[in-house]
Amino acid sequence: MSLTHRTMGEVVKQQFLFKLRSNAAVITVLFVMQAVVWGLMIGGANTGLSMSTFELRWNLITNDGVVIASLLWALVVGVILTTPGQRNASFTYVSSPVTENLANFCFFGLAAIIAGVTTVLSGSVMKLVVFMKDGNSIIETGGLIAAPLDFFSRIVVMILYTLLIMVVVYTFMLFVQMNRLMIVPIVLLVLLSTKSGVFDLLGIEGNMGTLFDFFYKESSFWLFLVKTGVVMVIVSILSFFPSSRIEVKQS
Amino acid sequence: MTVISMKHVSKNYSRIAALTDLTVKIEENVITGIVGRNGAGKTTLLKMIAGFQKATKGELRVFDENPFRSLLVSANSIYIDDAMSYPGSMKLHELLDEFNRFYANWNEELAVRLMEYFSIPLNSRHRFLSKGKRSTFNAIVGIAARCPLTIFDEPTTGMDTAARNDFYRALLKDYIAFPRTILLSSHYIDEMKDVLEDLLVIHRKRIRYHGSISDLQEAHLSLRGSSEQLSGSTLGKIIVSKTTRGLQEEWIVENDFSDAERAELNRQGITNTTVSLNDAYLALTEQPRGGIDDVFNA
């Protein structure tokens, strides 16, 4: 019987499609989470200000809940794809650590696009509902027609945040699976780079800035793109180190 | 062509040795039985060959590549055990479709026919099948994949006798039509003896025997007679086991008897025959036949 030679590209494509088919429920969970949070947020938060001569009442409606739900979902997806069940299922078919990793990244890419687009669109639908319910509304961000560039940049930023969380959590979990002791230096690194981390606990002023400020407070879109892109590439490359060492079907 | 070659291969889990100093070559298109007692290291060996686990020491080559991380080995081998991982959301026909996409030699028609024969509904999910049916489904996958290297680790776990017999028959028929290298591990050596050509016996984490079944059987001799007769005729021989069978005793000894010695045994009325495969295996792995009797007779 002659041997079959498969290219890496072929196997990555097949593994990616396999992951899509076998993890369809993961995408459904995103829609359910977004719908539930959207439903809760559309009611808004009633706030009032009362003076002797007048009373001011306003209703604050925000899409932030859906953003947070999508980012939490991204975190869970990052964890799910490192579970032994997922890995073993991939290796039931043709796979290697490299193709497995690349297929996972492809899955993250598509999942992030879906999450990014639906999250921003949920904000648009929210605006439409508010407008139809009560025309007297102040809208903070422009829509597709009023500010198309702004609209698309919001989608790209959301996709990048989602992807970044997935890739970072995925790589972190792979390192922990390779060696549980890896949790210590990684958690220390995260704590050291946040203001509310070790420095605050020790009462020392940290001068490293915060990890979140590094991305969140970046006002330039292109610089944000470069920052997230560079970090994602570095973290993705790092992930190949543990993934090529973890053994399959250890039970 | 050599499909699997090992030179002084060892595998440790942390500091515990699972396999020690294995050196062996397995040739193309041979069905080899992998046998050994519980904990001997059979599954570890098979997982290393499949590329799932890494050898701690030594050189392991499959299709002339290190199987760990090898796409070539993965594309040309399939590993079937009783703990196959399938996505819970997918139905059996969807799983078969996936095998069809991944394995070049996959025979969908054969897989579906076998599913029908074994009455496994294609619309069911793997986790909803009985233990025996789950194993049967896995075995069907292993046969229909027609991989150049097919590895079955305890494939018949949970199957009833009829299903076991059918599995071995189906495997043999498909092997004759499409020869491939097959590794087959089972505790039930007697039921798979008809399909095996070679045997690899692992004992105490080392290879105890690798060779043809007939050579293994001829390496031992079963002697039947009275205790006195047998004692007198086996001076200087290595006795593997002793069993009392009614008024007679049956001793299994290592067969280094010359023709003259065999003739002398016949002359004394001592029945001497080559042993069954199972008895030869038990002898190799130092499992005393009838040894449990001694517990009660003490």
Interface residues (C-beta under 8 A of the other chain):
Chain A: M1 S2 L3 T4 H5 R6 M8 V11 Q14 L17 F18 R21 S22 N23 A24 A25 G85 N88 A89 F91 T92 Y93 V94 S95 S96 P97 V98 T99 S244 E247 V248 K249 Q250 S251
Chain B: N29 K47 G51 F52 Q53 K54 F63 R69 S70 L71 L72 S74 A75 N76 Y79 D81 A83 M84 S85 Y86 P87 S89 M90 E94 E98 F99 R101 F102 Y103 A104 N105 R146 P148 F178 P179 R180
